[in-house]
């Protein structure tokens, strides 16, 4: 029965860490974003994030977006500096035209850093894409 279940491959959806200036606090901070470069909207987007390194683990954070339009992006969460030195995992599940998709995006420990920034798809900002 398991062999009959087809899980389609996720493409054109990304998770990125973006360093931005917080005007209220007057500091630069990292924020996680989900980016939809598809020509279709993502429906009922569920994101579960967690961090870990050895026996250290963060609590799980859960996020829900009813709709992420085609060619758009949304902020998922603020990433405190102490999270940048551990592995950060984002499990993303969503529907496109009634088909369920899921993918795990990972930022290995230390990957979220200024030296690893590149221009992000659609956003045009500099940031770090998850693997």
Phi, psi and omega per residue, in radians:
X1 nan -0.662 3.139
X2 -1.097 -0.599 -3.135
X3 -1.177 -0.307 3.141
X4 -1.464 -0.214 -3.126
X5 -1.505 2.115 3.135
X6 -1.819 2.118 3.085
X7 -1.857 1.905 -3.102
X8 -1.177 2.638 -3.140
X9 -1.342 2.399 3.120
X10 -1.492 2.238 3.037
X11 -2.403 2.762 3.098
X12 1.120 0.378 3.011
X13 -2.254 2.338 -3.055
X14 -2.370 2.714 2.933
X15 -2.065 2.321 -3.086
X16 -2.362 2.634 2.993
X17 -1.829 2.228 -3.059
X18 -2.172 2.249 3.096
X19 -1.540 2.151 -3.068
X20 -2.338 2.707 3.102
X21 -1.522 2.165 3.080
X22 -1.591 1.902 -3.071
X23 -1.169 -0.573 3.141
X24 -1.155 -0.763 -3.104
X25 -1.646 -0.193 -3.111
X26 0.983 0.799 3.085
X27 -2.429 2.826 3.005
X28 -1.626 2.422 -3.111
X29 -2.482 2.737 3.103
X30 -1.659 2.417 3.082
X31 -2.309 2.496 3.091
X32 -1.580 2.404 3.116
X33 -2.237 2.641 2.933
X34 -1.875 2.367 -3.080
X35 -2.116 2.198 3.102
X36 -1.911 1.806 3.102
X37 -1.672 0.133 3.094
X38 -1.229 2.846 3.031
X39 -1.540 0.036 3.122
X40 -2.108 2.639 3.077
X41 -1.304 2.675 3.014
X42 -1.679 2.293 -3.117
X43 -1.912 2.541 3.112
X44 0.793 1.131 -3.120
X45 -1.416 2.137 3.084
X46 -2.011 2.262 -3.111
X47 -2.233 2.180 3.062
X48 -2.034 2.120 -3.123
X49 -2.026 2.585 3.082
X50 -2.739 2.797 3.099
X51 -2.234 2.656 -3.136
X52 -2.791 2.672 3.012
X53 -2.806 1.901 -3.075
X54 1.081 -2.219 -3.131
X55 -1.509 -0.125 3.098
X56 -1.366 2.327 3.109
X57 -2.480 2.527 3.036
X58 -1.614 2.942 3.020
X59 -1.298 2.781 3.114
X60 -1.467 2.415 3.069
X61 -1.955 2.373 -3.130
X62 -2.052 2.376 -3.116
X63 -2.342 2.588 -3.140
X64 -2.396 2.331 3.009
X65 -2.142 2.164 3.120
X66 -1.105 -0.693 -3.084
X67 -2.654 2.313 2.990
X68 -2.074 1.808 -3.051
X69 -1.000 2.806 3.067
X70 -1.015 2.522 3.088
X71 0.938 0.876 3.128
X72 -2.523 3.068 3.132
X73 -2.540 2.834 3.138
X74 -2.561 2.503 3.072
X75 -1.271 2.337 -3.131
X76 -1.724 -0.950 -3.107
X77 -2.866 2.764 3.004
X78 -1.323 2.462 3.124
X79 -2.040 1.841 3.129
X80 -1.071 2.607 -3.107
X81 -0.953 -0.600 -3.123
X82 -1.156 -0.308 3.113
X83 -1.397 -0.307 -3.028
X84 -1.272 -0.324 -3.111
X85 -1.698 0.056 3.080
X86 -2.085 2.946 3.081
X87 -1.324 2.323 3.121
X88 -2.040 2.246 -3.070
X89 -2.089 2.348 3.095
X90 -2.150 1.958 3.073
X91 -1.638 2.045 -3.040
X92 -2.015 2.243 3.101
X93 -2.237 2.407 3.141
X94 -2.786 2.944 3.074
X95 -2.000 2.490 2.957
X96 -2.314 2.082 -3.122
X97 0.880 0.737 3.080
X98 1.407 -0.007 3.119
X99 -1.771 2.307 -3.134
X100 -1.454 2.330 3.082
X101 -2.185 2.602 3.032
X102 -2.627 2.590 3.125
X103 -2.757 2.556 3.055
X104 -1.798 2.207 3.093
X105 -1.898 2.357 -3.084
X106 -2.251 2.358 2.928
X107 -1.841 1.818 3.088
X108 -1.040 2.726 -3.136
X109 -0.905 2.263 3.109
X110 1.454 -0.097 -3.107
X111 -1.231 -0.577 -3.139
X112 -1.390 1.690 -3.091
X113 -2.703 2.695 -3.132
X114 -0.927 -0.707 -3.065
X115 -1.154 -0.319 -3.104
X116 -1.741 0.122 -3.098
X117 -1.271 2.563 3.055
X118 -2.493 2.956 3.101
X119 -1.315 2.219 -3.056
X120 -1.488 2.535 3.093
X121 -1.085 2.496 3.070
X122 1.196 -0.830 -3.101
X123 -1.216 -0.678 -3.089
X124 1.373 -0.132 3.091
X125 -1.421 2.899 3.007
X126 -1.516 2.486 3.132
X127 -3.032 -3.016 -3.119
X128 -2.100 2.186 3.099
X129 -1.489 2.421 3.065
X130 -1.286 2.695 3.116
X131 -1.420 nan nan
